Amino acid sequence: MTATWDGLGLRWTVGASTEVTVEETGTGGSHPPVLVLAGGLCVVTLVPPEDQTAWTGCAVFLRQLRDHAEDLAALLEARTGRHDRAQG
């Protein structure tokens, strides 16, 4: 994974070696789990808001991220003629 500044913001280029994990930061609401993308020298951590009442909105965003990541994966596979065999 590499990060570059493109004038609009940061751009992360991911590859097969980029890892995505959920990491626990402690117990209880004051230490929520985080989503970590790591590869090479770059690490991106998605952290829920400190205000637990905003966690529902965070969950909505994460599901949108999942859905759009699936859409992007399907487009990339279609353009390269490859398909995820696990989905039949």
MDTraj code that builds the backbone (N, CA, C; nanometers):
import mdtraj as md
import numpy as np

residues = "MET THR ALA THR TRP ASP GLY LEU GLY LEU ARG TRP THR VAL GLY ALA SER THR GLU VAL THR VAL GLU GLU THR GLY THR GLY GLY SER HIS PRO PRO VAL LEU VAL LEU ALA GLY GLY LEU CYS VAL VAL THR LEU VAL PRO PRO GLU ASP GLN THR ALA TRP THR GLY CYS ALA VAL PHE LEU ARG GLN LEU ARG ASP HIS ALA GLU ASP LEU ALA ALA LEU LEU GLU ALA ARG THR GLY ARG HIS ASP ARG ALA GLN GLY".split()
xyz = np.array([
    [0.0850, -0.1160, 0.0000],
    [0.0000, 0.0000, 0.0000],
    [0.0896, 0.1223, 0.0000],
    [0.0603, 0.2159, -0.0864],
    [0.1348, 0.3410, -0.0891],
    [0.0378, 0.4564, -0.0726],
    [0.0864, 0.5652, -0.0172],
    [0.0056, 0.6842, 0.0013],
    [0.0730, 0.8000, -0.0708],
    [-0.0072, 0.8765, -0.1441],
    [0.0427, 0.9951, -0.2126],
    [-0.0589, 1.1071, -0.1962],
    [-0.0106, 1.2279, -0.2044],
    [-0.0969, 1.3448, -0.2006],
    [-0.1226, 1.3857, -0.3451],
    [-0.2500, 1.3909, -0.3856],
    [-0.2789, 1.4215, -0.5257],
    [-0.3430, 1.5575, -0.5464],
    [-0.3402, 1.6445, -0.4470],
    [-0.3989, 1.7763, -0.4596],
    [-0.5419, 1.7814, -0.4090],
    [-0.6133, 1.6714, -0.4137],
    [-0.7495, 1.6650, -0.3611],
    [-0.7515, 1.6017, -0.2226],
    [-0.6483, 1.5302, -0.1917],
    [-0.6400, 1.4600, -0.0646],
    [-0.5434, 1.3450, -0.0762],
    [-0.5442, 1.2615, 0.0244],
    [-0.4567, 1.1450, 0.0212],
    [-0.5168, 1.0368, -0.0658],
    [-0.4302, 0.9694, -0.1376],
    [-0.4704, 0.8558, -0.2212],
    [-0.3892, 0.7358, -0.1768],
    [-0.4609, 0.6300, -0.1381],
    [-0.3950, 0.5067, -0.0989],
    [-0.4095, 0.4070, -0.2108],
    [-0.2971, 0.3521, -0.2558],
    [-0.2985, 0.2481, -0.3573],
    [-0.2790, 0.1154, -0.2851],
    [-0.3790, 0.0288, -0.2955],
    [-0.3743, -0.0984, -0.2244],
    [-0.3408, -0.2102, -0.3209],
    [-0.2929, -0.3194, -0.2672],
    [-0.2594, -0.4360, -0.3474],
    [-0.2845, -0.5623, -0.2680],
    [-0.2436, -0.6734, -0.3251],
    [-0.2668, -0.8033, -0.2621],
    [-0.1998, -0.8146, -0.1253],
    [-0.0926, -0.7408, -0.1028],
    [-0.0221, -0.7509, 0.0251],
    [-0.0821, -0.6600, 0.1328],
    [-0.1792, -0.5764, 0.0970],
    [-0.2438, -0.4906, 0.1957],
    [-0.3346, -0.5763, 0.2836],
    [-0.3221, -0.5608, 0.4125],
    [-0.4025, -0.6377, 0.5062],
    [-0.5098, -0.5493, 0.5676],
    [-0.6260, -0.6068, 0.5901],
    [-0.7360, -0.5380, 0.6571],
    [-0.7734, -0.6211, 0.7787],
    [-0.7701, -0.5586, 0.8954],
    [-0.8040, -0.6294, 1.0184],
    [-0.8888, -0.5401, 1.1078],
    [-0.9596, -0.6027, 1.1990],
    [-1.0268, -0.5311, 1.3069],
    [-0.9440, -0.5569, 1.4320],
    [-0.9067, -0.4495, 1.4986],
    [-0.8209, -0.4602, 1.6166],
    [-0.8945, -0.4087, 1.7393],
    [-0.8864, -0.4826, 1.8468],
    [-0.9397, -0.4362, 1.9746],
    [-0.8408, -0.3381, 2.0360],
    [-0.8931, -0.2330, 2.0984],
    [-0.8060, -0.1341, 2.1626],
    [-0.8192, -0.1377, 2.3136],
    [-0.9033, -0.2254, 2.3619],
    [-0.9268, -0.2369, 2.5050],
    [-1.0669, -0.2907, 2.5272],
    [-1.1157, -0.2788, 2.6490],
    [-1.2510, -0.3260, 2.6779],
    [-1.3408, -0.2081, 2.7108],
    [-1.4680, -0.2260, 2.6855],
    [-1.5639, -0.1217, 2.7194],
    [-1.5777, -0.0173, 2.6102],
    [-1.6781, 0.0663, 2.6282],
    [-1.7110, 0.1678, 2.5290],
    [-1.6062, 0.2752, 2.5089],
    [-1.5207, 0.2945, 2.6069],
    [-1.4180, 0.3985, 2.5920],
    [-1.2995, 0.3510, 2.5082],
    [-1.2989, 0.2232, 2.4717],
    [-1.1914, 0.1669, 2.3897],
    [-1.2529, 0.0831, 2.2770],
    [-1.3127, 0.1486, 2.1780],
    [-1.3797, 0.0720, 2.0720],
    [-1.2803, 0.0046, 1.9781],
    [-1.3234, -0.1024, 1.9126],
    [-1.2376, -0.1638, 1.8110],
    [-1.2205, -0.0687, 1.6928],
    [-1.1145, -0.0904, 1.6158],
    [-1.0848, -0.0055, 1.5002],
    [-1.0604, -0.0947, 1.3782],
    [-1.0764, -0.0365, 1.2599],
    [-1.0471, -0.1054, 1.1347],
    [-0.9106, -0.0580, 1.0876],
    [-0.8207, -0.1526, 1.0598],
    [-0.6835, -0.1182, 1.0234],
    [-0.6523, -0.1721, 0.8850],
    [-0.6028, -0.0840, 0.7974],
    [-0.5514, -0.1220, 0.6668],
    [-0.4011, -0.1010, 0.6739],
    [-0.3238, -0.2059, 0.6474],
    [-0.1792, -0.1957, 0.6614],
    [-0.1095, -0.2620, 0.5443],
    [-0.0061, -0.1955, 0.4960],
    [0.0752, -0.2506, 0.3894],
    [0.1985, -0.1653, 0.3697],
    [0.3125, -0.2287, 0.3586],
    [0.4356, -0.1530, 0.3409],
    [0.4584, -0.0614, 0.4590],
    [0.4855, 0.0649, 0.4307],
    [0.5114, 0.1626, 0.5360],
    [0.3858, 0.2388, 0.5768],
    [0.2725, 0.2085, 0.5151],
    [0.1495, 0.2834, 0.5405],
    [0.0530, 0.2054, 0.6282],
    [-0.0092, 0.2765, 0.7191],
    [-0.1164, 0.2206, 0.8005],
    [-0.2283, 0.3236, 0.8055],
    [-0.3496, 0.2786, 0.7756],
    [-0.4675, 0.3636, 0.7857],
    [-0.5574, 0.3001, 0.8907],
    [-0.5992, 0.3794, 0.9885],
    [-0.6857, 0.3295, 1.0941],
    [-0.8162, 0.4068, 1.0920],
    [-0.9268, 0.3350, 1.0784],
    [-1.0589, 0.3963, 1.0862],
    [-1.1082, 0.3790, 1.2294],
    [-1.1297, 0.4918, 1.2958],
    [-1.1640, 0.4933, 1.4371],
    [-1.3080, 0.5425, 1.4535],
    [-1.3900, 0.4712, 1.5306],
    [-1.5255, 0.5195, 1.5557],
    [-1.5227, 0.6502, 1.6345],
    [-1.6290, 0.7290, 1.6242],
    [-1.6354, 0.8524, 1.7025],
    [-1.6300, 0.8226, 1.8524],
    [-1.5797, 0.9177, 1.9283],
    [-1.5757, 0.8999, 2.0734],
    [-1.7162, 0.8942, 2.1319],
    [-1.8078, 0.9683, 2.0721],
    [-1.9462, 0.9730, 2.1184],
    [-2.0184, 0.8459, 2.0735],
    [-2.0505, 0.7600, 2.1694],
    [-2.1127, 0.6323, 2.1368],
    [-2.2482, 0.6477, 2.0684],
    [-2.3144, 0.7606, 2.0871],
    [-2.4427, 0.7805, 2.0194],
    [-2.4240, 0.7952, 1.8689],
    [-2.3014, 0.8220, 1.8251],
    [-2.2711, 0.8347, 1.6818],
    [-2.2266, 0.7023, 1.6209],
    [-2.2166, 0.5974, 1.7001],
    [-2.1686, 0.4694, 1.6492],
    [-2.2642, 0.4080, 1.5478],
    [-2.3936, 0.4329, 1.5615],
    [-2.4887, 0.3811, 1.4632],
    [-2.4585, 0.4392, 1.3254],
    [-2.4318, 0.5679, 1.3190],
    [-2.3950, 0.6314, 1.1921],
    [-2.2639, 0.5770, 1.1388],
    [-2.1716, 0.5461, 1.2284],
    [-2.0443, 0.4871, 1.1885],
    [-2.0682, 0.3494, 1.1278],
    [-2.1572, 0.2713, 1.1888],
    [-2.1899, 0.1385, 1.1363],
    [-2.2512, 0.1494, 0.9970],
    [-2.3353, 0.2497, 0.9756],
    [-2.3942, 0.2722, 0.8430],
    [-2.2831, 0.3002, 0.7419],
    [-2.1896, 0.3883, 0.7769],
    [-2.0773, 0.4186, 0.6881],
    [-1.9952, 0.2942, 0.6565],
    [-1.9646, 0.2140, 0.7585],
    [-1.8828, 0.0943, 0.7366],
    [-1.9532, -0.0051, 0.6447],
    [-2.0846, -0.0168, 0.6558],
    [-2.1582, -0.1049, 0.5643],
    [-2.1573, -0.0494, 0.4224],
    [-2.1652, 0.0820, 0.4088],
    [-2.1544, 0.1433, 0.2759],
    [-2.0153, 0.1190, 0.2185],
    [-1.9136, 0.1327, 0.3003],
    [-1.7763, 0.1071, 0.2577],
    [-1.7628, -0.0370, 0.2101],
    [-1.8175, -0.1319, 0.2866],
    [-1.8151, -0.2734, 0.2481],
    [-1.8847, -0.2950, 0.1139],
    [-2.0034, -0.2380, 0.1002],
    [-2.0806, -0.2573, -0.0224],
    [-2.0098, -0.1978, -0.1438],
    [-1.9548, -0.0781, -0.1279],
    [-1.8864, -0.0146, -0.2407],
    [-1.7530, -0.0822, -0.2705],
    [-1.6873, -0.1365, -0.1683],
    [-1.5650, -0.2140, -0.1926],
    [-1.5986, -0.3385, -0.2739],
    [-1.7119, -0.4013, -0.2451],
    [-1.7561, -0.5179, -0.3218],
    [-1.7857, -0.4785, -0.4663],
    [-1.8505, -0.3633, -0.4851],
    [-1.8782, -0.3136, -0.6207],
    [-1.7483, -0.2889, -0.6973],
    [-1.6510, -0.2261, -0.6328],
    [-1.5227, -0.1988, -0.6969],
    [-1.4513, -0.3283, -0.7319],
    [-1.4529, -0.4258, -0.6398],
    [-1.3891, -0.5553, -0.6673],
    [-1.4524, -0.6214, -0.7887],
    [-1.5839, -0.6166, -0.7996],
    [-1.6525, -0.6769, -0.9137],
    [-1.6159, -0.6066, -1.0438],
    [-1.6064, -0.4746, -1.0408],
    [-1.5675, -0.3999, -1.1612],
    [-1.4251, -0.4337, -1.2043],
    [-1.3338, -0.4393, -1.1076],
    [-1.1945, -0.4716, -1.1400],
    [-1.1836, -0.6119, -1.1970],
    [-1.2546, -0.7071, -1.1352],
    [-1.2512, -0.8443, -1.1857],
    [-1.3111, -0.8533, -1.3251],
    [-1.4198, -0.7822, -1.3486],
    [-1.4836, -0.7847, -1.4800],
    [-1.3903, -0.7285, -1.5870],
    [-1.3172, -0.6250, -1.5531],
    [-1.2269, -0.5631, -1.6507],
    [-1.1040, -0.6478, -1.6789],
    [-1.0698, -0.7354, -1.5865],
    [-0.9545, -0.8218, -1.6087],
    [-0.9974, -0.9614, -1.6489],
    [-1.1274, -0.9837, -1.6595],
    [-1.1778, -1.1134, -1.7012],
    [-1.1724, -1.2185, -1.5928],
    [-1.1532, -1.1757, -1.4688],
    [-1.1464, -1.2710, -1.3571],
    [-1.2688, -1.2516, -1.2683],
    [-1.3127, -1.3595, -1.2090],
    [-1.4270, -1.3539, -1.1186],
    [-1.3961, -1.4336, -0.9937],
    [-1.4564, -1.3928, -0.8842],
    [-1.4353, -1.4615, -0.7573],
    [-1.5050, -1.5955, -0.7615],
    [-1.4271, -1.7023, -0.7667],
    [-1.4845, -1.8372, -0.7771],
    [-1.5598, -1.8763, -0.6509],
    [-1.5312, -1.8120, -0.5384],
    [-1.5987, -1.8467, -0.4141],
    [-1.7468, -1.8074, -0.4192],
    [-1.7813, -1.7146, -0.5068],
    [-1.9198, -1.6713, -0.5161],
    [-1.9937, -1.7454, -0.6261],
    [-1.9310, -1.8397, -0.6898],
    [-1.9949, -1.9246, -0.7889],
    [-1.9874, -1.8689, -0.9232],
])
top = md.Topology()
chain = top.add_chain()
for i, resn in enumerate(residues, 1):
    res = top.add_residue(resn, chain, resSeq=i)
    for name in ("N", "CA", "C"):
        top.add_atom(name, md.element.get_by_symbol(name[0]), res)
traj = md.Trajectory(xyz[None], top)
